[in-house]
Amino acid sequence: MNEVLIVGDLHIQPHTLHLYDVLWEKLKQAEYVILCGDIVHNRKTYTPEFLLQLRDIFFDIAEHVEMSILVGNHDILYTDQHGTHRTVLEMFSHPHIDIVRYPKKLFLNNRVFYLLPYYDPENFPEWEIPKADVLITHTPVVLPSALDWLYNHVPLVELDLSKYEWVFQAHFHAVEIAPEQRVIVTGSIAPTSRIEQGDGHLFYLNIDDLEVRTERILVYKYTNTNEYRERFDNERTIIVTSNPDLCDQYQNVMKCLYVPPNSPKQVKELDKSTLWEDVKSILQDYFDADSLFWETLPDSILEKLQMSKEGKKLPSPDLNKYEHVLDSIHEKLSNL
C-alpha cells in the first residue's frame, strides 16, 4: 500500500444522493480510504429508502477498497450514557468498513494514524491524545485562518499539534491547505447550502514519505438564476430559481429547485460583514424544527415504526433523555 485517500465532509441528502457518482468511482480506485465524517446531512430528511440506498452504495464500494469512516456531528443520533456515539452509520457494518465512533489508532504500513471522531469541544473528555504520524479529526482542533471571521464562534479543543507530521481537520466546510503548519482543513466535498461553492478536494497521502497531493472534484454546485442558460445544462449543477417555468426548460440539468419568492429560504445576495446573521436567518426554519422533532420525522419512518405524530410535539429534544426512543428507531431502521 502506497497511498491513503482522505476525504472531507460528504453531507449527502436524499435529493443529492444520485450526484455523488463521481466520488464513488474515486473511492473504488483508492488503496485505502478515510472518510472524515458528516456522511449524511440532516437526520430529519432520512427515509428508509434513502438509508438503504446509501448502505448498498457503501457495501458496493467496500467490495473494492477498505475504509475507515469517522463519525461526524451530523451522523450522530445521540450519545449514550457511556459516552459512545450512536450513529446511523452503524447500519453500514461490513468487514471492510470500520466505523470510528471513538478515538483509535490506525496502523497502515509503518505509519500510525490517530482518528478522532466528533466530540463537542465544550464537553471534550479528559483524554490524553497520543502522538502519531497523522491526526485525522472531526472534532475542531484548529481554525481555518482564511475564514476565521465566519468560524471564530466555534470552540476548539486545545491539542499539541506539534506531535503530528500532518493534521487533517474536517467539520469546517472551507478547504484550507497550510503546508508550513502541516495542517489541511479538508472542507466539504459538496455544498450543503446555496451559499457554498462546492469546491471539493481529495487528498492523497503517500504513506512512505507523507507527501500530500490534491485533486479537485466537482460533485455538484448550486446555480441561482431565473433565466435559461444553455451551458448550465452541461454542468454538474443544481438550479435554484424563483421562476416556476424555468425547470421545464432544462433538459439535462442534475436538479432544479423552485424556491417561491416569499419563501424564508429565498436566495439573496449576502454581505460578508453580516454573513453569519444571514446564514442563521436563511436556516432559521431548520433551527426551529428542532423544537418539532417528532413532527418533522417523515411519515414513512413513522409508518414503519407504527407510531403516530399526534401528541408527539415535544420541546427541543435532549437526545440523551429520549435515547430509548431513538434507540428503538435505529434498531427498527436497521432491520428494514
N, C-alpha and C positions, 0 to 999 in steps of 0.2 A: 504494500500500500504506500503510495507516494503523497496523495493529496486528500484533504478533507474539505467538503463543500459546506460552508457556513451561510445560512440564510436567515434574514431578519424576520420581523413580524409578517404573518400572512393575512390575517383578518378576513377570512373567507366568509361570505354571506350567501344565503340561498340564491339570490339573484345574480351573484358573480361567480358561482362555483364553476360554471362552464368556461370561464375566461382564463382559468389557470392552466390550461393545457400546455402552454409553452414552458411553464415551470415544471410540470410533472416530467416532461421529457428530459429536462436538465438534471433532475434528481436521479432518474433511472441511469443516466450516463456516468454518475459520480462513483467514486470508490468507497466513500463513506459520507454520510450526510448528518449534519447537526442543524436542526431547526430550533430557532431561539425563542419560540413561544408565540402566544396570541395566534394560534392556528385558526380559531373561529373568532367572530367579531362580537356578536350580540346574542346572548343566550335567549332573549325574548323572541328571536326570529327563528329559533330552531324548530324544525319539524322532524318527525321520524324519518321521512323520506330523505331529507337533506342529510341527516346524520348517517343514515345507512349508505347513501351515495358516497359521502366523504370517507366512510370506513372502507368501502370497497376500493376506492381510489388508492388509499394508503396501503391496503393489502396488496394491490397490484404492484405498487412501487416497491414494496418490501420483498417481492419476488426477484427484484433486480439488484437491490442495494440494502445494506443495513443502515439503520439510522437511530439517532438519539433525538428525542423531542422534549425540550424544556417546557414546563407548564408556565404560561403567561397569565397575567391577571385576568384577561378576557376568557381564559379557558377554565377558570375555577368556578365550580358550583358553590362550594363552601369549604371551610377548613374545620376538620373535626376536632374533638376535644383533645386529641393527641398532637395537634399541630400539623396534621397531614392534609395536604390539599386533596379534595375530592373533585375530580375533573371529568368533563365529558370525554377527554382523551382516553380514559380507561376503556372505552369501547373499542379502541384501536389495538387492543392487546394482540401481539403477534411475536413469534420467536425472533424476528429481525427488527422489531421496533421496541426501543427502550424508552418508556415514558418517565421522564425525570421529574418526580414530584417533590423530591427533597435533595439537598446538595450531595454531590457524589463526585468521585474521581473517575475519569475515563482514561484507560491506557490504550494508546494507539502506537504501535511500534515501540520506540524508545521514548515517547513523549507522554507527559501527564497533562490531561485537560481537567480543569475543575469546572463543573457545571452547576450553576446556581439558578434555580427557577425563581419565580416571583415571590417575594415577601414584601409586606408593607414596611417601608423604611422606618416608620414611626413605631412599629412593633416588631422590629427585627430581633430574632432570638440571639442570645449572647453566645454565639458560636465563635470558635477560633477558626478562621478561614485559612486553610493551609497554603503553603507555597506550591506552585505548579508552573508548568511551562506556559500554559494558556488558560486564562479565565474567560468563560463564556457565561454571561449573566443576563437575566431578565429583571432582576432586582436593580433599581437605579443606584449606581455607584459613581458615575461620572456624568457631568452635564455637557451636552454638545455646545461648545462656545459660540458657534455661529448663530445659534438660536436661543441664547440664554435669556433674551428678552421675552421669549414665549414660555420657556420651561423653568424660569427661575423660581416658580412657586412650588416645584416638585422637590420634596425632601430626598436626600441621598443617604445611603449607608456609607459610613467612612471606612474605607479599606486601604491598606498599604498596597497600592498598585505597583510599587517597585518590585514586588515579589514575582511578577509575571513578565514573560517576554512579550506577550500580547494580551490585550483586554478587548473582548468583543462585547459591546453593550447594546442590548435590544431595548424594547419598551418605547424609546423615543422614535418618532416616525421620520425624522430627517436624517439623511446619511451624512456622516462626517468622518473623514479619514485624517488622522493625525499621526503620521509615521514617526515623527520625532518623539512623541509621547508613547508610541506603541499602543495607541488606542484607536479602535474603529467603532463608531456608532452605526449599527447595521441598518437602521431605518426600517420602513415598511416596504415590502416588496410591491405593494399596490396601494392606491389611495383609499383611505377609509371614509373620505368625505369629498365634497366638491371643491374644497379649498386646498386640497393636497395635490401635488404634481404627478404622483405616480412614478417617481424617479427610483426605480428598483435596481438594486445591485446584488450580485452574487459574489461571494468571497471564497477564493480557493487558497487554502493554506498548505504549503509544502511542509510535510511533517519532518523532513530531514533538516532543512536549513531555516524553517519558519519564515520563509518569504511568502508574501501575500500577493496574489494577482486578483484583479477585479474584472467583472464582466457586467455590463448594463443589461437589464432585461425589462421589456415593456409588457407587463401583463395586461393592463388597460389604463386608460386615463379618462378623466371627465372633460367634456367639452360643453360649455354653456353657450347656447345660440338659439335664436328664434328664426334663423334663416337657413335654407338648404345650401349646403356646400358640398360639391361632389367629392372633394378629397377626403372628407370625413368618412365616406362610405368605404374607403380603402385603408382606414387606420383602425388600430385597436382602441376604440373609444366608446364611451357611454355618453350619448347625447342627453343633455338636461335642458329642457325647454318649457316655456310657458305658452307656447303656440300649440294648441291641441291638434292642428292639422299637420304639423311638421313630421311627426313619427311615421305617417303614411308615406312620406316622400322618400324616406331612407329605405333602401332595399338590403344593403349588406351590413349596416351598422350593427355592432355587437349587442347593443341595448339602447332603448330610447325611453327616458323617464319624463313624464309630463308632470310639471310642478305648477299647480294652479297659482295665478298671480297673487292671491291673498293667503297663500299657504305660509305658515310660520317658518317653513324651511326654504322659502323663496331665495334663489341665488341673488346675491348683491355684491357690489364692489366693496372690498374690505380695506379700511385704512389701517396701516401697520401699527400705528400707535394705540389703536383700540382693538387690535385683533382678538385678544383673549376674551374681552367682553362680547365681541361679535360672535365668536365661536360659541360661547355659553348661550347667547341668545338664540342662535340658529339651532342649537341642540337642546334647547330647554325642554322640548317635548319628551326627549329621551330621559332627561333627569327627572322630570315629573313622573314619568312612567314607573320609576322605582317605587312610588307610593301606591301603584296599582299593579303590583307584581302578578297577582293571580289573574287579574282581568286581562293582562297582556299575554298570557300564555296562549298559544294557538289552540283553536278548537280541536285540531287533530290530535294534539297531545292529551288534552283533557278527555277526549273521547276514548283514547287508548287506555287512559288511567281510570276510566269510568268515574270521572269527577264532574262536578258542576261548578260553574262560575258563581252561581248565586250564593250570597253570603260569604264569598271569599275575598272581599275587598279588605285589605289589611293596610296598616301603616307601613312606611318604608321598612322593608324586611331586614331583620337581623338574621343573616343566613345561618349562624350557629344556633340560634333559637329554634329555627324551623328545619334543622338538619334532618330530622326524622322524615319530614315530608319530602325534602329534596332527595334524600337517600332512596325513598320509595320511587320517585320519578326516575332517578338514574337507573335503579335496578330494573324497572319495567321497560325503560327505553332500551336497555342493553339486551333484553330478551325479545325485542320485537322481531 
